[in-house]
Structures are given as structure tokens and as C-alpha cells.
Amino acid sequence: MSAVRESFESVAVSTRMRLARNFADYPFPGRLLKDAHAEEQAMEIVRLVAAALSDVDQFALYELKNLPAERMALLQERNLISRDLIRNRRISAALISSDEIISVMVNEEDHVREQYFMHGFDLARAWERITGLDDAISDTVPFAFDEQFGYLTACPTNLGTGLRASVMLFLPALSRRGRMAKEVIPELMRLGLTARGAYGEGSGAEGDFFQVSNEVTLGVSEEEILSIVGEAVNAVVETELLERARMKAEGGLALKDKLCRAYGVLTNCRLLEEHEFLRRLSDVKTGLALGYFTYEGEDDEWMRELDELAAALRPASINRLNGAPLDKEGQDAWRAEYAGKAIRAMQISLE
């Protein structure tokens, strides 16, 4: 039987950097919505941001007031836009890079929400990339800034740096063995950090994913935030890897049977509801992480492949792949067939 995988990449899945900014000479979006000339001013802000980013990368511009509901749902599923941006669709827009690793939301809660996504764990690289975006915008339009409070934002929790540095972690051992709630999350809170579900505030830890990020943005520098988040992530990863070894040693045949059954369901079922799919997919990932399954591809490439599969099989994504909307049963049938083919094609073998 293969050993438990001890690679960092089997735990730290992706990195996201986000900056909240407002322009000094315009009403914040909350006030802008009440203004008689809201749309005119909002479109001026959109044009300014689009012009500032034109030399940085190629971006697709989506004005939400002109965007079909299905397209908005698809972008939200991919975490490229937020619920608040959709709520403000009369004045809001998004600029999204062709590879979808950069998303700049305009007139959400703040005038600008810059987001940079990347696979793996590299806070320094993500910070370097997003500061390039930030500089390009601030060189065109001055940001609202106060010497005492830093960057001014609609929500007081974003005052100061306006920075949220987040890392997505796959933590099946800590989560299933109760240590996340009892030990890890309280310790993160003590450090001024938080652990949320895969889809941000208010979401559960679907698929044993937790998004670790800083909670405090005022009174600390960007460098301090990156350092605190980085040290915490390293500690959580080390703890998860140790807990995986204990999980395997103590789980015995019953644990192996559960994980193998998940593989059997995913590759043979005919209807697959979304939450069951994510739960059983997490079981397969856990089986790979614990060495119960083998994979012929490059080291830990299975994690990226299975994560991409999960993203492809959310409701709006299924409708797009299908070419037309499906009812719930139709989506469940489509998900089951697509997931089965994709996982069999990966040539995952059971030990």
C-alpha cells in the first residue's frame, strides 16, 4: 500500500489576493445608487478603470445591467463576481482577464475590488501581480486615502491596507476528526485570521475546503499581513499532514472501504446531486492523499484535475456545457455521466 502523500501542494491548493479601493472624487457605490445621475457617474468610473487596465492585460468587460442572468450565475460560480456586484447591477461591471486569473469588480461595495487567483501557494507572487494592477489604476485616478485610516472603504473592516490575502486549503483529516472547530479555527482567530468555506463568507466547508485569510487590515502593513498568513498556512499544512497519517493508521479497513465506495459511486452512478458529488469527490481526494489510490500523472496534478472537475459541474456551468438550461434531475444526470467519464479517464487505481 502506498504511503500518505506528504506534499505541501496536496493541502495548499490555491492563493487569492484581493484589494478594496475607492476613488477620492466620486461618491461610494452605496451613495451613488441613490444619486439621480448614478448610471452616468458609474459608467465614468467603469471607463476610467478599463482605460487604466488596458496596458496591463487583455480584459473582457461585462456590464452587469446588460448581462443575462445565466451568465452572471456562471461568473459567480467561478468566484469572478460577487452577490453584491449582482445586487448593484444597475451600476456595476467586471473586467476579467482571458485566463480568468484576474477579476476587477467595479462599483460593488467599493469602487474597485481587484482580485488575483493562482494555483498553489505563493503569496509573494500573488502580491507582486496585484500591486501591478493597483499601481496602474492609481496612476490614472487617485484613491481615497487618509493618513490615519489608510485606504478608505465602505466597510470599516477593510480600512487600512484594504488587503485580503487568502489561501485555499484541503483539510479532510483536521475537518473530519474535529480538530478544525476545536483547535485550528480558534487559534487562527487569535492571530487575527479567519477560516471560511470554499466560496467565502457564509458558505460551509464544502468538500473539506477552508479559505484561510487575514481578518485585520487596519494597523498592520501589507508585509505583516503576508507574513502572518504565510506562517499560519505553513503551520496548518504541517498539522494536516501529521493528522492524515494518524487518520490512516487509525481508520483501518473501514476508512478504506468508505473512500473506495466513493470512487465506485462517482464512476458508476446515474444521478448525482451537487452536494453529494462534492462530498464523494473529497473522499476520492482523501483516498489519493492517504495513498489508498494511485495516479499515473505528475505529482499532485490529480488535485488540480479534480478541482477543475468540481468547478465544471456546478449548475450554471453544466447548463453552459450542455448548451441549454436543464432542470435539477437533468443536471444531476449530466453531472453523473460527465464525472464518471472524467474520473475514469484519469486512470486512478485502487490499491
N, C-alpha and C positions, 0 to 999 in steps of 0.2 A: 504494500500500500504506500502511495506517495506521501511525503511529509507535508505538514502545514506550510503554505507559502508564507514567507517572511518578508515579502517585498513591500516597500512603502507605497508603491503605486496600486496595490490591491486594497488599500484603505483610503488614501487621499486621492480622490477621483478627479476633482476639478477645482479651479480657482476663479473667483469673480471679484472684480474691483468696481466700486460704484462711487461716484461723486455727485453731490447735490449742489446746485448753483442757481443764483438768481441775478438778474441784471439790475444795475443801480437805477436806471432811468425809466423803469416800467413797473406798473402795479403787479404784485404777485398774482399767480393764477386765480387764487380764491377770490381776490378783489376784482380781478379782470373779468371774471364771469358775470359780475354784477354791473359792469360798465356798459353803457349804451353802444360804445364803439369797440366792444370786446373782440369781435372777429377780425376787425381791421388791425387792431394792435397785435392780436395773436399771430396773424399771418405775417406781420412785420418781423416778429420775433423768430418765426419759423424760417423766413428768408435769410435773416442775419446768421442763424446757426448753420443753415445749409451752405451759405456762402463761405463761412469760416471753415467748414469741414471739407470743402471741395478740393483743397490741395493735400488733404491728409490721406484720403482713401476714396473709393467709389462707394457711394451710398444710394440706396433706394429710399425715396421719400414717400411716406404714407401719411396722408391727411385723413384722420380718422372719420371726419364727417362724411367723407366720400368712400369709405371702406365698407364692403359688405360684412355682415355680422359673422359669417363663417370664416372670413379671412382674419378678422380680429381675434376670434377664438383660437385660430391656429397660431397666430403670433403670441398670444398669451400662454398657450400650452408650452411654447418653446422658451418662455421667460424673456421674450424680447420686448414685450409691452406689459403693462400692469392693469389691474382693475381700475385704479384711479385714472389712468390715461384714458381708458374707455369711458369712464363716467364723464370726463371732460371733453368728450369727442367733438363738441361744437367748436372748440378752440385748439385741440391738441393734435400732435403729429409725432411721427417717429422716423428717424433716419437710421437705416440698418445696412451694415456692410454686406457685400455679396457673399462672404463666407459666414455671416451671421455670428461673428465673434465680437462685433461692436454694435451696440444699440444705444442711440441717443434719443431719449424721450423728451419732447418739448411741450411745455405747458401741462405737466402732470400736477403734482403737489407743488413743485418748484418749476421755474422756467426751464431748467435743464437738468436731466438725470442722465449722466454718462455711465455706461456700463461696458466692461470688457470681460469676456469669458475666455478661458483656456483649459484644455485638458491637463490633468496632472497638478502638481503643487509647485508653484513658483511665484511667490508674492512679489519679489523684486522685479521680475519681468513684467508682470501684470501692472505694477505701479508705474514702471517706466512707460508702458504703452499708453496708459490712461492720462498720464501727465502731458503727453504729447497732444492728445485731444484737448485737454483742458487749456493748455497754452494757446492752441490755435483759436479757440473760442474767445478767450480773454484778451487776445491781441486785437480782436475785432470789436468787441463790446465789453466795457468794464463791468465786473461783477460787483454785487452789493457786498461790501466788506466793512467791518467795524474793528478798530484796533483792540477793543476789549473782548468782543464776542466772536471775532473771526468772520467766516463766511456766514451771511445772514440767510436763514432758511425758514420755510413756512412752519415746520415742526421744530420746537426747541431742542429735541433730541438729536438733530442734525447740525446744530450750531457748532462753530469752531472750524474743524477741518472739512466737515461735510463728507467725510470718507467712511465707507463701509468696506472692509476687507473680509471676504468670505471664502471658506474652503469647504467643499462638499466631501463628507467622509462616509464610507460604507462601514457600518459598525454592527454587524449581526451578533457578534459574541457579547459585547457590552450591552447591547439593547435587549437581547433575548434572555440574558442572565441577570437582568435587573440592575446592573451597575450604572447605566446611564442616568436613570432617575435618582438613584440613591447617592451616587458619588460624583459622577463626572459633571453633570449639569450644575449641581451646587458649587463645585469648585470653579467651573467656568464663570459662573455669576460672581463669585468672589473676586475674580480677576477682571471684572468689567466686560465679560464676554457673554454671548448667548448661543444656544444651540436650538435651531428651528428645523422644521421639516424641509423636505426637498424643494418645496415650492414657496418657501418664505413664511412670513408671519401668518399664524393662524392655520397652517397646514400641519397634518400629522407627519410622523416619521415614516412615510410610505417607503416600503422596500428596504427598511433599516438604514435609510439615508438621513444624515444630520448635517445641517449647514451651520458651521461654527463661524461667528463673526464678532467684531467689536460692537459693544453697546454704547460706549462713551466716545464722543467726538470732540467735546469741549474740554480745554485744559490739557490736552495731550497733543503732541506733534504727530505728523504722518509717520515719521520714522519710528516713534514709540508704538503707534498702533500696529505697524507691520511686525515689529519685534515681539510684542505681546501675543498677537495672533499666531505668529510663526512658532514661538516657543510652546504655546498651548497645543497647537496641532501636532507638533513633534511628540509631545507627552501623551496625547490621546492615541496617536498611531501606535506608539510603543506599548501602551496599555492594552489596546485592542489585539495586537499580535500575540501578546502573552495570554490574553483571555481566550483567544482562538485555540491555542494549544491545550489549555485546560478544558475547554468545551469539547474538543475531540477526545481527549483522554477519558473524560467522564461520561460522554454521550453514548459510547458503545454502539452496538448494533441498532438500537432504537433510533439514534440520531441519523445514522447512515441510511436506514430504511426510509425515514421521513424525507430526506433530501433526494434519494433516488426516486421515490414516489412523485416528487415534484417534477423531476425530469420526465417521468412517464406520462404525467398529465399534460405537460406542455407539448409533448411531441405526439400525442395521440387523441387529445380531446376534440370535440366538435363545437362546443360553445365555451367561451372564456370571457368572463366578466372582468372589467379592468382591475378592480382591487385584488381579485384572486390571481390574476396574471402577475401583478407586481409582487404579491406575496410569494408565489411559487418561483418567480424569476429570482427573487432574493435567495430562495432555498438553493437554486442551481448555482448562483454565485458563491454561496456559502460552501456548497459541495466542492467547487473548484478551489476556493481559498483554503479549505481544510485538506485538500489532496484526495478526496473521495472520487473525483472525476479528473481525467486528464484531458489536455487540449494540445493539439499539434502546432498551433500558431506561435507567434512571437510571445515572449514573456508578458503576461497580463494584458495582452491585446483582447482577450476574452471579455475583460471588464468594459472596455470601450464598445465592443461589438454589442454586448447585451444592453448597455445603457442606450446606445443608438436605437436598438430594437424597442426598448421601452418608450422612447420618445416618439417613434414612428407609429405606435399602436395606441395613442391616446385618441379620444373621439374625433376631434376636428381633423387630426392627421389622417385617420382612417378614411374619413369622408373625402379628403383630397386625393389620397391614393386610389380610392375607388372610382373617383370621377363624378360622384353624385352622393347626396346625403343618404345615410342608411338609418333605419330605426335601431333601437337598442339590441334586439336579437340579431339583426343583420350585422351590426358592429361586432357583437360577441362571436358570431360565426366567422366573420372576416378575420378577426384577431386570432382566433384559434388556428385557422388554416395557415395564416401568414407566419405566426410564431412557430408553429410546428416545423414548417419548411425551413425557416431561418436557423433554428436551433439544430436541426438535423444536419444542415449544410455546414455548420461549424465543426462537425466531427468531434464532438465531445464524447469521450468514452467513460463508461462506468468501471471503476476498479473492481 
